[in-house]
Amino acid sequence: MDEDQALAALAALAQSVRLRAYRALVQAGPDGLPAGELATALQVAPNALSFHLKELTHAGLVRSQRHGRHLIYRATFDTMNALLAYLTENCCQGQACTPLGARRACVA
């Protein structure tokens, strides 16, 4: 992931409805959720949610697939993993990090 991709992903998540939608799709796992079900769960009008899902899709955080008359949205876990790797690639002063519970805290 490069800086422009990281900025696009972070910008897409920097809005309440989009962040809640992304989190709901992560919780749904690889099966994803139909757009209507997601709109109901988030209590967002379907047309407003469509706008937000488009932003998440452009950032590469979400993908959609038509299933009959429905669009199923899924979180793109590879993109989020790449974003997290980008944000933490130089953590712990360049030393290999151990799992959170087993390591000393990295002090900034």
Gaussian input, Z-matrix of N, CA and C with variables (Angstrom, degrees):
# hf/3-21g

backbone

0 1
 N
 C     1     B1
 C     2     B2     1     A1
 N     3     B3     2     A2     1     D1
 C     4     B4     3     A3     2     D2
 C     5     B5     4     A4     3     D3
 N     6     B6     5     A5     4     D4
 C     7     B7     6     A6     5     D5
 C     8     B8     7     A7     6     D6
 N     9     B9     8     A8     7     D7
 C    10    B10     9     A9     8     D8
 C    11    B11    10    A10     9     D9
 N    12    B12    11    A11    10    D10
 C    13    B13    12    A12    11    D11
 C    14    B14    13    A13    12    D12
 N    15    B15    14    A14    13    D13
 C    16    B16    15    A15    14    D14
 C    17    B17    16    A16    15    D15
 N    18    B18    17    A17    16    D16
 C    19    B19    18    A18    17    D17
 C    20    B20    19    A19    18    D18
 N    21    B21    20    A20    19    D19
 C    22    B22    21    A21    20    D20
 C    23    B23    22    A22    21    D21
 N    24    B24    23    A23    22    D22
 C    25    B25    24    A24    23    D23
 C    26    B26    25    A25    24    D24
 N    27    B27    26    A26    25    D25
 C    28    B28    27    A27    26    D26
 C    29    B29    28    A28    27    D27
 N    30    B30    29    A29    28    D28
 C    31    B31    30    A30    29    D29
 C    32    B32    31    A31    30    D30
 N    33    B33    32    A32    31    D31
 C    34    B34    33    A33    32    D32
 C    35    B35    34    A34    33    D33
 N    36    B36    35    A35    34    D34
 C    37    B37    36    A36    35    D35
 C    38    B38    37    A37    36    D36
 N    39    B39    38    A38    37    D37
 C    40    B40    39    A39    38    D38
 C    41    B41    40    A40    39    D39
 N    42    B42    41    A41    40    D40
 C    43    B43    42    A42    41    D41
 C    44    B44    43    A43    42    D42
 N    45    B45    44    A44    43    D43
 C    46    B46    45    A45    44    D44
 C    47    B47    46    A46    45    D45
 N    48    B48    47    A47    46    D46
 C    49    B49    48    A48    47    D47
 C    50    B50    49    A49    48    D48
 N    51    B51    50    A50    49    D49
 C    52    B52    51    A51    50    D50
 C    53    B53    52    A52    51    D51
 N    54    B54    53    A53    52    D52
 C    55    B55    54    A54    53    D53
 C    56    B56    55    A55    54    D54
 N    57    B57    56    A56    55    D55
 C    58    B58    57    A57    56    D56
 C    59    B59    58    A58    57    D57
 N    60    B60    59    A59    58    D58
 C    61    B61    60    A60    59    D59
 C    62    B62    61    A61    60    D60
 N    63    B63    62    A62    61    D61
 C    64    B64    63    A63    62    D62
 C    65    B65    64    A64    63    D63
 N    66    B66    65    A65    64    D64
 C    67    B67    66    A66    65    D65
 C    68    B68    67    A67    66    D66
 N    69    B69    68    A68    67    D67
 C    70    B70    69    A69    68    D68
 C    71    B71    70    A70    69    D69
 N    72    B72    71    A71    70    D70
 C    73    B73    72    A72    71    D71
 C    74    B74    73    A73    72    D72
 N    75    B75    74    A74    73    D73
 C    76    B76    75    A75    74    D74
 C    77    B77    76    A76    75    D75
 N    78    B78    77    A77    76    D76
 C    79    B79    78    A78    77    D77
 C    80    B80    79    A79    78    D78
 N    81    B81    80    A80    79    D79
 C    82    B82    81    A81    80    D80
 C    83    B83    82    A82    81    D81
 N    84    B84    83    A83    82    D82
 C    85    B85    84    A84    83    D83
 C    86    B86    85    A85    84    D84
 N    87    B87    86    A86    85    D85
 C    88    B88    87    A87    86    D86
 C    89    B89    88    A88    87    D87
 N    90    B90    89    A89    88    D88
 C    91    B91    90    A90    89    D89
 C    92    B92    91    A91    90    D90
 N    93    B93    92    A92    91    D91
 C    94    B94    93    A93    92    D92
 C    95    B95    94    A94    93    D93
 N    96    B96    95    A95    94    D94
 C    97    B97    96    A96    95    D95
 C    98    B98    97    A97    96    D96
 N    99    B99    98    A98    97    D97
 C   100   B100    99    A99    98    D98
 C   101   B101   100   A100    99    D99
 N   102   B102   101   A101   100   D100
 C   103   B103   102   A102   101   D101
 C   104   B104   103   A103   102   D102
 N   105   B105   104   A104   103   D103
 C   106   B106   105   A105   104   D104
 C   107   B107   106   A106   105   D105
 N   108   B108   107   A107   106   D106
 C   109   B109   108   A108   107   D107
 C   110   B110   109   A109   108   D108
 N   111   B111   110   A110   109   D109
 C   112   B112   111   A111   110   D110
 C   113   B113   112   A112   111   D111
 N   114   B114   113   A113   112   D112
 C   115   B115   114   A114   113   D113
 C   116   B116   115   A115   114   D114
 N   117   B117   116   A116   115   D115
 C   118   B118   117   A117   116   D116
 C   119   B119   118   A118   117   D117
 N   120   B120   119   A119   118   D118
 C   121   B121   120   A120   119   D119
 C   122   B122   121   A121   120   D120
 N   123   B123   122   A122   121   D121
 C   124   B124   123   A123   122   D122
 C   125   B125   124   A124   123   D123
 N   126   B126   125   A125   124   D124
 C   127   B127   126   A126   125   D125
 C   128   B128   127   A127   126   D126
 N   129   B129   128   A128   127   D127
 C   130   B130   129   A129   128   D128
 C   131   B131   130   A130   129   D129
 N   132   B132   131   A131   130   D130
 C   133   B133   132   A132   131   D131
 C   134   B134   133   A133   132   D132
 N   135   B135   134   A134   133   D133
 C   136   B136   135   A135   134   D134
 C   137   B137   136   A136   135   D135
 N   138   B138   137   A137   136   D136
 C   139   B139   138   A138   137   D137
 C   140   B140   139   A139   138   D138
 N   141   B141   140   A140   139   D139
 C   142   B142   141   A141   140   D140
 C   143   B143   142   A142   141   D141
 N   144   B144   143   A143   142   D142
 C   145   B145   144   A144   143   D143
 C   146   B146   145   A145   144   D144
 N   147   B147   146   A146   145   D145
 C   148   B148   147   A147   146   D146
 C   149   B149   148   A148   147   D147
 N   150   B150   149   A149   148   D148
 C   151   B151   150   A150   149   D149
 C   152   B152   151   A151   150   D150
 N   153   B153   152   A152   151   D151
 C   154   B154   153   A153   152   D152
 C   155   B155   154   A154   153   D153
 N   156   B156   155   A155   154   D154
 C   157   B157   156   A156   155   D155
 C   158   B158   157   A157   156   D156
 N   159   B159   158   A158   157   D157
 C   160   B160   159   A159   158   D158
 C   161   B161   160   A160   159   D159
 N   162   B162   161   A161   160   D160
 C   163   B163   162   A162   161   D161
 C   164   B164   163   A163   162   D162
 N   165   B165   164   A164   163   D163
 C   166   B166   165   A165   164   D164
 C   167   B167   166   A166   165   D165
 N   168   B168   167   A167   166   D166
 C   169   B169   168   A168   167   D167
 C   170   B170   169   A169   168   D168
 N   171   B171   170   A170   169   D169
 C   172   B172   171   A171   170   D170
 C   173   B173   172   A172   171   D171
 N   174   B174   173   A173   172   D172
 C   175   B175   174   A174   173   D173
 C   176   B176   175   A175   174   D174
 N   177   B177   176   A176   175   D175
 C   178   B178   177   A177   176   D176
 C   179   B179   178   A178   177   D177
 N   180   B180   179   A179   178   D178
 C   181   B181   180   A180   179   D179
 C   182   B182   181   A181   180   D180
 N   183   B183   182   A182   181   D181
 C   184   B184   183   A183   182   D182
 C   185   B185   184   A184   183   D183
 N   186   B186   185   A185   184   D184
 C   187   B187   186   A186   185   D185
 C   188   B188   187   A187   186   D186
 N   189   B189   188   A188   187   D187
 C   190   B190   189   A189   188   D188
 C   191   B191   190   A190   189   D189
 N   192   B192   191   A191   190   D190
 C   193   B193   192   A192   191   D191
 C   194   B194   193   A193   192   D192
 N   195   B195   194   A194   193   D193
 C   196   B196   195   A195   194   D194
 C   197   B197   196   A196   195   D195
 N   198   B198   197   A197   196   D196
 C   199   B199   198   A198   197   D197
 C   200   B200   199   A199   198   D198
 N   201   B201   200   A200   199   D199
 C   202   B202   201   A201   200   D200
 C   203   B203   202   A202   201   D201
 N   204   B204   203   A203   202   D202
 C   205   B205   204   A204   203   D203
 C   206   B206   205   A205   204   D204
 N   207   B207   206   A206   205   D205
 C   208   B208   207   A207   206   D206
 C   209   B209   208   A208   207   D207
 N   210   B210   209   A209   208   D208
 C   211   B211   210   A210   209   D209
 C   212   B212   211   A211   210   D210
 N   213   B213   212   A212   211   D211
 C   214   B214   213   A213   212   D212
 C   215   B215   214   A214   213   D213
 N   216   B216   215   A215   214   D214
 C   217   B217   216   A216   215   D215
 C   218   B218   217   A217   216   D216
 N   219   B219   218   A218   217   D217
 C   220   B220   219   A219   218   D218
 C   221   B221   220   A220   219   D219
 N   222   B222   221   A221   220   D220
 C   223   B223   222   A222   221   D221
 C   224   B224   223   A223   222   D222
 N   225   B225   224   A224   223   D223
 C   226   B226   225   A225   224   D224
 C   227   B227   226   A226   225   D225
 N   228   B228   227   A227   226   D226
 C   229   B229   228   A228   227   D227
 C   230   B230   229   A229   228   D228
 N   231   B231   230   A230   229   D229
 C   232   B232   231   A231   230   D230
 C   233   B233   232   A232   231   D231
 N   234   B234   233   A233   232   D232
 C   235   B235   234   A234   233   D233
 C   236   B236   235   A235   234   D234
 N   237   B237   236   A236   235   D235
 C   238   B238   237   A237   236   D236
 C   239   B239   238   A238   237   D237
 N   240   B240   239   A239   238   D238
 C   241   B241   240   A240   239   D239
 C   242   B242   241   A241   240   D240
 N   243   B243   242   A242   241   D241
 C   244   B244   243   A243   242   D242
 C   245   B245   244   A244   243   D243
 N   246   B246   245   A245   244   D244
 C   247   B247   246   A246   245   D245
 C   248   B248   247   A247   246   D246
 N   249   B249   248   A248   247   D247
 C   250   B250   249   A249   248   D248
 C   251   B251   250   A250   249   D249
 N   252   B252   251   A251   250   D250
 C   253   B253   252   A252   251   D251
 C   254   B254   253   A253   252   D252
 N   255   B255   254   A254   253   D253
 C   256   B256   255   A255   254   D254
 C   257   B257   256   A256   255   D255
 N   258   B258   257   A257   256   D256
 C   259   B259   258   A258   257   D257
 C   260   B260   259   A259   258   D258
 N   261   B261   260   A260   259   D259
 C   262   B262   261   A261   260   D260
 C   263   B263   262   A262   261   D261
 N   264   B264   263   A263   262   D262
 C   265   B265   264   A264   263   D263
 C   266   B266   265   A265   264   D264
 N   267   B267   266   A266   265   D265
 C   268   B268   267   A267   266   D266
 C   269   B269   268   A268   267   D267
 N   270   B270   269   A269   268   D268
 C   271   B271   270   A270   269   D269
 C   272   B272   271   A271   270   D270
 N   273   B273   272   A272   271   D271
 C   274   B274   273   A273   272   D272
 C   275   B275   274   A274   273   D273
 N   276   B276   275   A275   274   D274
 C   277   B277   276   A276   275   D275
 C   278   B278   277   A277   276   D276
 N   279   B279   278   A278   277   D277
 C   280   B280   279   A279   278   D278
 C   281   B281   280   A280   279   D279
 N   282   B282   281   A281   280   D280
 C   283   B283   282   A282   281   D281
 C   284   B284   283   A283   282   D282
 N   285   B285   284   A284   283   D283
 C   286   B286   285   A285   284   D284
 C   287   B287   286   A286   285   D285
 N   288   B288   287   A287   286   D286
 C   289   B289   288   A288   287   D287
 C   290   B290   289   A289   288   D288
 N   291   B291   290   A290   289   D289
 C   292   B292   291   A291   290   D290
 C   293   B293   292   A292   291   D291
 N   294   B294   293   A293   292   D292
 C   295   B295   294   A294   293   D293
 C   296   B296   295   A295   294   D294
 N   297   B297   296   A296   295   D295
 C   298   B298   297   A297   296   D296
 C   299   B299   298   A298   297   D297
 N   300   B300   299   A299   298   D298
 C   301   B301   300   A300   299   D299
 C   302   B302   301   A301   300   D300
 N   303   B303   302   A302   301   D301
 C   304   B304   303   A303   302   D302
 C   305   B305   304   A304   303   D303
 N   306   B306   305   A305   304   D304
 C   307   B307   306   A306   305   D305
 C   308   B308   307   A307   306   D306
 N   309   B309   308   A308   307   D307
 C   310   B310   309   A309   308   D308
 C   311   B311   310   A310   309   D309
 N   312   B312   311   A311   310   D310
 C   313   B313   312   A312   311   D311
 C   314   B314   313   A313   312   D312
 N   315   B315   314   A314   313   D313
 C   316   B316   315   A315   314   D314
 C   317   B317   316   A316   315   D315
 N   318   B318   317   A317   316   D316
 C   319   B319   318   A318   317   D317
 C   320   B320   319   A319   318   D318
 N   321   B321   320   A320   319   D319
 C   322   B322   321   A321   320   D320
 C   323   B323   322   A322   321   D321

   B1=1.4514
   B2=1.5273
   B3=1.3142
   B4=1.4554
   B5=1.5293
   B6=1.3213
   B7=1.4603
   B8=1.5245
   B9=1.3277
   B10=1.4737
   B11=1.5219
   B12=1.3197
   B13=1.4677
   B14=1.5259
   B15=1.3284
   B16=1.4675
   B17=1.5168
   B18=1.3220
   B19=1.4600
   B20=1.5264
   B21=1.3229
   B22=1.4714
   B23=1.5271
   B24=1.3251
   B25=1.4654
   B26=1.5254
   B27=1.3150
   B28=1.4624
   B29=1.5258
   B30=1.3217
   B31=1.4649
   B32=1.5232
   B33=1.3237
   B34=1.4699
   B35=1.5222
   B36=1.3223
   B37=1.4598
   B38=1.5249
   B39=1.3207
   B40=1.4650
   B41=1.5298
   B42=1.3087
   B43=1.4661
   B44=1.5209
   B45=1.3111
   B46=1.4632
   B47=1.5281
   B48=1.3219
   B49=1.4676
   B50=1.5190
   B51=1.3274
   B52=1.4671
   B53=1.5231
   B54=1.3203
   B55=1.4586
   B56=1.5244
   B57=1.3298
   B58=1.4678
   B59=1.5290
   B60=1.3318
   B61=1.4691
   B62=1.5291
   B63=1.3183
   B64=1.4648
   B65=1.5280
   B66=1.3118
   B67=1.4679
   B68=1.5295
   B69=1.3212
   B70=1.4732
   B71=1.5265
   B72=1.3294
   B73=1.4648
   B74=1.5212
   B75=1.3140
   B76=1.4675
   B77=1.5230
   B78=1.3239
   B79=1.4639
   B80=1.5197
   B81=1.3181
   B82=1.4663
   B83=1.5207
   B84=1.3117
   B85=1.4586
   B86=1.5213
   B87=1.3232
   B88=1.4575
   B89=1.5250
   B90=1.3205
   B91=1.4642
   B92=1.5242
   B93=1.3316
   B94=1.4513
   B95=1.5122
   B96=1.3287
   B97=1.4636
   B98=1.5208
   B99=1.3233
   B100=1.4688
   B101=1.5260
   B102=1.3274
   B103=1.4616
   B104=1.5248
   B105=1.3198
   B106=1.4630
   B107=1.5167
   B108=1.3119
   B109=1.4650
   B110=1.5313
   B111=1.3272
   B112=1.4603
   B113=1.5292
   B114=1.3250
   B115=1.4694
   B116=1.5252
   B117=1.3248
   B118=1.4636
   B119=1.5202
   B120=1.3225
   B121=1.4583
   B122=1.5297
   B123=1.3246
   B124=1.4580
   B125=1.5243
   B126=1.3296
   B127=1.4614
   B128=1.5341
   B129=1.3394
   B130=1.4641
   B131=1.5237
   B132=1.3112
   B133=1.4647
   B134=1.5284
   B135=1.3365
   B136=1.4643
   B137=1.5283
   B138=1.3313
   B139=1.4660
   B140=1.5253
   B141=1.3264
   B142=1.4685
   B143=1.5272
   B144=1.3305
   B145=1.4626
   B146=1.5139
   B147=1.3148
   B148=1.4622
   B149=1.5217
   B150=1.3215
   B151=1.4642
   B152=1.5294
   B153=1.3191
   B154=1.4581
   B155=1.5328
   B156=1.3189
   B157=1.4643
   B158=1.5256
   B159=1.3251
   B160=1.4672
   B161=1.5218
   B162=1.3125
   B163=1.4667
   B164=1.5312
   B165=1.3182
   B166=1.4705
   B167=1.5269
   B168=1.3263
   B169=1.4628
   B170=1.5262
   B171=1.3332
   B172=1.4710
   B173=1.5232
   B174=1.3268
   B175=1.4624
   B176=1.5274
   B177=1.3396
   B178=1.4605
   B179=1.5134
   B180=1.3264
   B181=1.4651
   B182=1.5269
   B183=1.3262
   B184=1.4652
   B185=1.5201
   B186=1.3180
   B187=1.4637
   B188=1.5236
   B189=1.3061
   B190=1.4639
   B191=1.5210
   B192=1.3206
   B193=1.4596
   B194=1.5230
   B195=1.3051
   B196=1.4559
   B197=1.5236
   B198=1.3234
   B199=1.4588
   B200=1.5239
   B201=1.3406
   B202=1.4653
   B203=1.5178
   B204=1.3196
   B205=1.4683
   B206=1.5223
   B207=1.3164
   B208=1.4571
   B209=1.5217
   B210=1.3152
   B211=1.4597
   B212=1.5174
   B213=1.3211
   B214=1.4564
   B215=1.5215
   B216=1.3181
   B217=1.4640
   B218=1.5136
   B219=1.3217
   B220=1.4614
   B221=1.5170
   B222=1.3203
   B223=1.4628
   B224=1.5229
   B225=1.3125
   B226=1.4599
   B227=1.5303
   B228=1.3177
   B229=1.4626
   B230=1.5260
   B231=1.3214
   B232=1.4627
   B233=1.5254
   B234=1.3187
   B235=1.4608
   B236=1.5241
   B237=1.3238
   B238=1.4618
   B239=1.5249
   B240=1.3144
   B241=1.4668
   B242=1.5218
   B243=1.3319
   B244=1.4653
   B245=1.5280
   B246=1.3302
   B247=1.4618
   B248=1.5239
   B249=1.3139
   B250=1.4634
   B251=1.5271
   B252=1.3243
   B253=1.4677
   B254=1.5226
   B255=1.3322
   B256=1.4651
   B257=1.5289
   B258=1.3244
   B259=1.4630
   B260=1.5206
   B261=1.3175
   B262=1.4657
   B263=1.5283
   B264=1.3202
   B265=1.4577
   B266=1.5209
   B267=1.3052
   B268=1.4550
   B269=1.5256
   B270=1.3231
   B271=1.4602
   B272=1.5248
   B273=1.2895
   B274=1.4699
   B275=1.5276
   B276=1.3222
   B277=1.4595
   B278=1.5282
   B279=1.3215
   B280=1.4559
   B281=1.5166
   B282=1.3118
   B283=1.4639
   B284=1.5275
   B285=1.3045
   B286=1.4683
   B287=1.5226
   B288=1.3102
   B289=1.4687
   B290=1.5146
   B291=1.3099
   B292=1.4558
   B293=1.5163
   B294=1.3214
   B295=1.4727
   B296=1.5201
   B297=1.3243
   B298=1.4534
   B299=1.5142
   B300=1.3214
   B301=1.4576
   B302=1.5108
   B303=1.3388
   B304=1.4538
   B305=1.5212
   B306=1.2894
   B307=1.4702
   B308=1.5143
   B309=1.2972
   B310=1.4579
   B311=1.5224
   B312=1.2660
   B313=1.4635
   B314=1.5169
   B315=1.3049
   B316=1.4715
   B317=1.5148
   B318=1.2846
   B319=1.4527
   B320=1.5138
   B321=1.3169
   B322=1.4614
   B323=1.5100
   A1=107.72
   A2=115.69
   A3=119.13
   A4=109.47
   A5=115.70
   A6=121.05
   A7=112.60
   A8=117.26
   A9=119.91
   A10=111.70
   A11=117.42
   A12=120.95
   A13=110.37
   A14=116.60
   A15=120.14
   A16=110.62
   A17=116.92
   A18=120.62
   A19=111.57
   A20=117.15
   A21=120.85
   A22=110.49
   A23=116.95
   A24=120.52
   A25=110.79
   A26=116.94
   A27=119.78
   A28=111.08
   A29=117.26
   A30=120.64
   A31=110.67
   A32=116.95
   A33=120.16
   A34=111.11
   A35=117.38
   A36=120.86
   A37=113.08
   A38=117.04
   A39=121.54
   A40=112.00
   A41=115.89
   A42=122.50
   A43=106.68
   A44=117.17
   A45=122.15
   A46=114.45
   A47=118.40
   A48=120.93
   A49=110.03
   A50=117.43
   A51=120.05
   A52=111.25
   A53=117.33
   A54=120.05
   A55=110.85
   A56=116.80
   A57=119.61
   A58=111.21
   A59=116.86
   A60=120.34
   A61=109.90
   A62=116.51
   A63=119.19
   A64=110.58
   A65=116.97
   A66=120.13
   A67=111.25
   A68=116.92
   A69=120.44
   A70=110.41
   A71=117.17
   A72=120.23
   A73=111.10
   A74=117.35
   A75=120.21
   A76=109.01
   A77=116.78
   A78=120.77
   A79=111.68
   A80=117.48
   A81=121.15
   A82=111.68
   A83=117.07
   A84=120.99
   A85=112.36
   A86=116.09
   A87=120.24
   A88=115.07
   A89=118.30
   A90=120.55
   A91=111.85
   A92=117.38
   A93=121.24
   A94=112.67
   A95=115.20
   A96=121.84
   A97=110.27
   A98=117.10
   A99=119.29
   A100=109.25
   A101=116.74
   A102=121.87
   A103=111.79
   A104=118.03
   A105=121.24
   A106=112.72
   A107=116.09
   A108=120.77
   A109=110.26
   A110=116.03
   A111=120.63
   A112=110.15
   A113=117.60
   A114=121.41
   A115=110.66
   A116=116.57
   A117=120.60
   A118=111.01
   A119=116.73
   A120=121.12
   A121=111.80
   A122=116.57
   A123=121.07
   A124=112.88
   A125=116.64
   A126=123.05
   A127=110.59
   A128=113.73
   A129=122.18
   A130=107.39
   A131=117.14
   A132=120.80
   A133=109.26
   A134=117.90
   A135=120.80
   A136=114.28
   A137=117.91
   A138=118.63
   A139=111.64
   A140=117.51
   A141=120.80
   A142=109.85
   A143=116.79
   A144=119.75
   A145=110.80
   A146=117.31
   A147=121.39
   A148=110.79
   A149=117.40
   A150=122.23
   A151=110.37
   A152=117.09
   A153=121.29
   A154=111.77
   A155=117.12
   A156=120.15
   A157=111.04
   A158=116.11
   A159=119.71
   A160=110.16
   A161=117.77
   A162=121.56
   A163=111.15
   A164=116.77
   A165=120.69
   A166=110.95
   A167=116.28
   A168=120.99
   A169=110.44
   A170=117.27
   A171=120.82
   A172=111.47
   A173=116.88
   A174=121.18
   A175=111.52
   A176=117.08
   A177=120.95
   A178=114.49
   A179=117.82
   A180=121.54
   A181=112.88
   A182=116.05
   A183=122.13
   A184=108.12
   A185=115.66
   A186=120.30
   A187=107.34
   A188=114.85
   A189=118.65
   A190=109.36
   A191=114.20
   A192=121.17
   A193=107.61
   A194=115.59
   A195=120.09
   A196=108.65
   A197=114.80
   A198=122.01
   A199=106.31
   A200=115.39
   A201=119.81
   A202=109.00
   A203=116.38
   A204=120.92
   A205=112.71
   A206=117.61
   A207=121.63
   A208=111.45
   A209=114.88
   A210=120.95
   A211=107.37
   A212=115.74
   A213=121.34
   A214=106.89
   A215=116.42
   A216=121.74
   A217=109.42
   A218=114.66
   A219=121.77
   A220=109.42
   A221=115.71
   A222=120.42
   A223=108.00
   A224=116.29
   A225=121.78
   A226=106.64
   A227=115.73
   A228=121.44
   A229=112.09
   A230=117.74
   A231=120.13
   A232=111.22
   A233=117.06
   A234=120.16
   A235=110.81
   A236=117.37
   A237=119.42
   A238=110.33
   A239=117.46
   A240=119.63
   A241=110.96
   A242=116.73
   A243=120.27
   A244=110.62
   A245=117.18
   A246=120.72
   A247=110.58
   A248=117.02
   A249=120.58
   A250=111.00
   A251=116.82
   A252=120.37
   A253=110.56
   A254=116.63
   A255=121.28
   A256=110.34
   A257=116.64
   A258=120.95
   A259=112.90
   A260=117.34
   A261=120.13
   A262=113.46
   A263=118.41
   A264=119.05
   A265=113.77
   A266=119.48
   A267=121.04
   A268=112.14
   A269=115.92
   A270=118.76
   A271=110.51
   A272=116.35
   A273=123.30
   A274=111.75
   A275=115.98
   A276=122.85
   A277=112.53
   A278=115.47
   A279=120.66
   A280=114.71
   A281=118.03
   A282=121.98
   A283=109.69
   A284=116.26
   A285=120.01
   A286=109.09
   A287=116.28
   A288=120.96
   A289=109.61
   A290=115.39
   A291=120.91
   A292=107.90
   A293=117.56
   A294=119.13
   A295=111.68
   A296=116.60
   A297=123.65
   A298=113.01
   A299=118.60
   A300=121.03
   A301=113.64
   A302=117.58
   A303=120.99
   A304=113.55
   A305=118.50
   A306=118.87
   A307=112.45
   A308=112.88
   A309=118.92
   A310=105.93
   A311=116.70
   A312=120.11
   A313=109.73
   A314=116.31
   A315=121.30
   A316=106.28
   A317=117.74
   A318=121.31
   A319=108.94
   A320=116.47
   A321=120.31
   A322=110.07
   D1=138.35
   D2=177.44
   D3=-104.63
   D4=177.02
   D5=-176.09
   D6=-60.37
   D7=-41.98
   D8=-179.70
   D9=-63.27
   D10=-40.44
   D11=178.28
   D12=-66.15
   D13=-41.12
   D14=178.78
   D15=-63.43
   D16=-42.85
   D17=178.59
   D18=-62.83
   D19=-40.69
   D20=179.03
   D21=-63.37
   D22=-43.59
   D23=-179.64
   D24=-66.21
   D25=-45.10
   D26=-179.42
   D27=-66.00
   D28=-39.55
   D29=178.16
   D30=-63.83
   D31=-39.79
   D32=179.92
   D33=-64.84
   D34=-34.25
   D35=-178.76
   D36=-84.32
   D37=-9.68
   D38=-175.15
   D39=-84.82
   D40=44.28
   D41=178.82
   D42=-151.39
   D43=135.68
   D44=-170.75
   D45=-55.56
   D46=-51.00
   D47=-176.93
   D48=-64.59
   D49=-42.19
   D50=-179.52
   D51=-65.86
   D52=-40.62
   D53=178.27
   D54=-64.23
   D55=-43.20
   D56=178.66
   D57=-66.00
   D58=-38.35
   D59=178.66
   D60=-64.97
   D61=-44.82
   D62=-179.86
   D63=-62.39
   D64=-43.87
   D65=179.53
   D66=-62.71
   D67=-39.64
   D68=178.15
   D69=-64.14
   D70=-38.47
   D71=178.97
   D72=-70.50
   D73=-34.79
   D74=175.41
   D75=-63.56
   D76=-44.99
   D77=179.46
   D78=-63.78
   D79=-32.11
   D80=179.32
   D81=-70.68
   D82=-21.09
   D83=178.40
   D84=75.46
   D85=-161.74
   D86=-174.35
   D87=-65.37
   D88=-17.95
   D89=178.04
   D90=-73.51
   D91=-25.15
   D92=179.61
   D93=68.54
   D94=-167.07
   D95=-178.85
   D96=-141.23
   D97=143.67
   D98=171.44
   D99=-65.34
   D100=147.51
   D101=-177.88
   D102=-55.53
   D103=-43.35
   D104=-179.34
   D105=-62.63
   D106=-41.42
   D107=178.96
   D108=-66.23
   D109=-39.44
   D110=178.23
   D111=-65.31
   D112=-42.78
   D113=178.75
   D114=-60.98
   D115=-42.48
   D116=178.73
   D117=-64.46
   D118=-45.71
   D119=-178.77
   D120=-61.93
   D121=-36.87
   D122=-178.20
   D123=-89.26
   D124=-7.08
   D125=-176.62
   D126=55.58
   D127=50.78
   D128=-179.99
   D129=-124.67
   D130=140.42
   D131=177.00
   D132=-60.33
   D133=138.28
   D134=-177.36
   D135=-54.49
   D136=-39.09
   D137=-179.71
   D138=-69.13
   D139=-35.23
   D140=176.45
   D141=-67.94
   D142=-42.16
   D143=179.33
   D144=-63.58
   D145=-37.82
   D146=178.41
   D147=-56.87
   D148=-43.36
   D149=177.31
   D150=-59.41
   D151=-46.17
   D152=-177.60
   D153=-68.73
   D154=-38.57
   D155=177.97
   D156=-66.19
   D157=-33.50
   D158=176.50
   D159=-63.02
   D160=-41.34
   D161=178.30
   D162=-63.89
   D163=-42.48
   D164=177.81
   D165=-65.58
   D166=-36.72
   D167=178.79
   D168=-66.63
   D169=-44.53
   D170=179.33
   D171=-61.77
   D172=-30.93
   D173=179.24
   D174=-81.68
   D175=-5.67
   D176=179.35
   D177=81.62
   D178=10.17
   D179=-177.61
   D180=-87.31
   D181=-19.01
   D182=-176.06
   D183=-138.19
   D184=147.70
   D185=172.24
   D186=-132.18
   D187=157.63
   D188=-179.99
   D189=-126.73
   D190=156.89
   D191=178.33
   D192=-144.23
   D193=131.98
   D194=178.09
   D195=-75.64
   D196=132.45
   D197=176.69
   D198=-132.21
   D199=93.64
   D200=-174.16
   D201=67.98
   D202=-123.99
   D203=179.44
   D204=-90.27
   D205=-0.50
   D206=-173.56
   D207=-109.62
   D208=150.55
   D209=169.95
   D210=-102.53
   D211=125.77
   D212=177.49
   D213=-101.17
   D214=126.64
   D215=179.04
   D216=-104.59
   D217=139.93
   D218=179.52
   D219=-134.13
   D220=143.81
   D221=173.08
   D222=-69.79
   D223=142.05
   D224=176.53
   D225=-96.51
   D226=93.59
   D227=-173.70
   D228=-64.03
   D229=-33.28
   D230=179.58
   D231=-60.88
   D232=-39.15
   D233=179.77
   D234=-66.84
   D235=-44.01
   D236=179.24
   D237=-65.40
   D238=-40.04
   D239=177.75
   D240=-62.65
   D241=-38.62
   D242=177.59
   D243=-66.74
   D244=-38.57
   D245=177.69
   D246=-63.63
   D247=-46.56
   D248=178.96
   D249=-61.86
   D250=-40.72
   D251=177.67
   D252=-63.45
   D253=-41.76
   D254=178.79
   D255=-61.17
   D256=-44.03
   D257=-177.22
   D258=-70.31
   D259=-25.18
   D260=-174.38
   D261=-114.97
   D262=10.31
   D263=-173.36
   D264=-64.58
   D265=-21.58
   D266=178.92
   D267=-116.85
   D268=27.34
   D269=-178.66
   D270=-70.98
   D271=165.64
   D272=175.84
   D273=55.68
   D274=36.74
   D275=176.53
   D276=55.14
   D277=36.19
   D278=177.09
   D279=83.87
   D280=-2.09
   D281=178.86
   D282=-84.62
   D283=154.37
   D284=176.42
   D285=-64.38
   D286=131.69
   D287=179.93
   D288=-91.11
   D289=146.13
   D290=175.58
   D291=-105.04
   D292=166.43
   D293=179.46
   D294=-53.11
   D295=146.88
   D296=-172.75
   D297=-50.40
   D298=-44.32
   D299=-176.88
   D300=-68.67
   D301=-22.80
   D302=-174.34
   D303=-104.15
   D304=-5.09
   D305=-174.39
   D306=-105.89
   D307=161.63
   D308=169.43
   D309=-75.67
   D310=149.56
   D311=179.61
   D312=-65.55
   D313=135.87
   D314=172.37
   D315=-77.50
   D316=125.44
   D317=-178.37
   D318=-100.34
   D319=129.27
   D320=179.47
   D321=-94.55

